[in-house]
Amino acid sequence: MLIRCAFFRGRAKPGCEDQFTRYVRERLVPLWTRFPGAEEVRVLRQEEADVAEPRFEMVLQVRYPSREAIETALASDVRYESREVTKGLLELYEGDIFHTVFRADDHALPTD
């Protein structure tokens, strides 16, 4: 399986934290969950870290079964729609955004 992540390295603008959260939940999550081929969508919000920098306001994690599924999602109308809607989020955010694709292997926990 492959996981494509969008790292929001930075923070919500001061005083915009709640608005940032609502915007993601109400405007973007409904689009991200419609990406074709997506098997799971997670929105990670940094609670704490053992280093001061980098700070990640959010990480979007979308799981796909294959590279072809990622390519289909990236070419989809809903992805382009989400990019337009993300422009509104950027008004509430200071930092940068970058994407990474990870190969993921699941490992069962011991049952003892």
N, C-alpha and C positions, 0 to 999 in steps of 0.2 A: 504494500500500500504506500501511497505517497501523500504527504501533507504539505499543502501550500500555505505559508504564513505571510501575513502582512504585519510588519513590526512598526508600530507608531512610537518612534523614539523621540520623546519629548514629554509634553504635558498639556493638559487643558489650560487655556488661559485663566489666570486668576479670576475667580468669581463665576466662571463658566462651567465648573465641574459637573454640576447636576444637569445643566442643559446639554452638555456633551454626552452624558450617560443616556438621557432621554432620546436624544437625536439618534444615537446608535441603535437603541432598542426599538424605537418606533419607526424610523425611516430606513435604516440600513439592514438590520437583521432580516426583515421580511424579504428583502432583495437577495441577500447572501444565501438564504435557505432555498432559493429558487434556482441557484446555479445548476445547470444540467450536469449530471454525473456526480454531484456532491453526495457523499455518504454521511457526513457529519459536519456540523458547523459549531465551532466553539469561539466564544469571545472571552479572552483572558484579560483581567484587569490587575495590574500590579498592586499588591497589598504591602509588600515589604521586600527588601533586597539586602544583601550583605555588602553591597557597594553603593555609593551615592550616584555614580554615573556608570553606564548609561541608565536613564530612567525610561521605562516603557509605560506610557499611559494605557496602551492596549496592544494586544496581539490577536489578530484574527487568524484562526486555524481552520482550514477546510480540508477534509480527508477525501481522497479520490482513489479509485481502484487502479488507475493506470495513468501513464503520461498522456495517452490519447484523450482520456476523460478531462484532464486539465486543459488540453488544447481546445477541446470543444467548449468548455466553460469560458475560457478566455476569449473565444470568438463569439460568444452568445450575446444576444440583445440585452439580456438582463445584466450582464457584466458591464456593458456600456452604460446602461441606465444607472447602475450603482456608482460608476465613476462620476457621473454628473451629480448625483445626490451627495457624494462624498465632498464635493466642492463646498457645500454648506457646512459640513463638519469642520472643514479647514479654517473657517472663520472663527471657530471656537478653540483652535488648537495652535500650539507653537512647537515646531519640531519638524522632523522629516519622516518619511514613510519609505520602507523598502520591503521587497518580497524575497522569500527563500523557499525552495522546495526541498523537503526532507524525505528520505526513504525511512519508513518506520517498520519495526518488527515488534510484535506483541509477544510478551513472555508471561506465561501463567504463573501465578503465585503458588507457593507450596500449600498443600492442603492439610499438613500435619497439625 
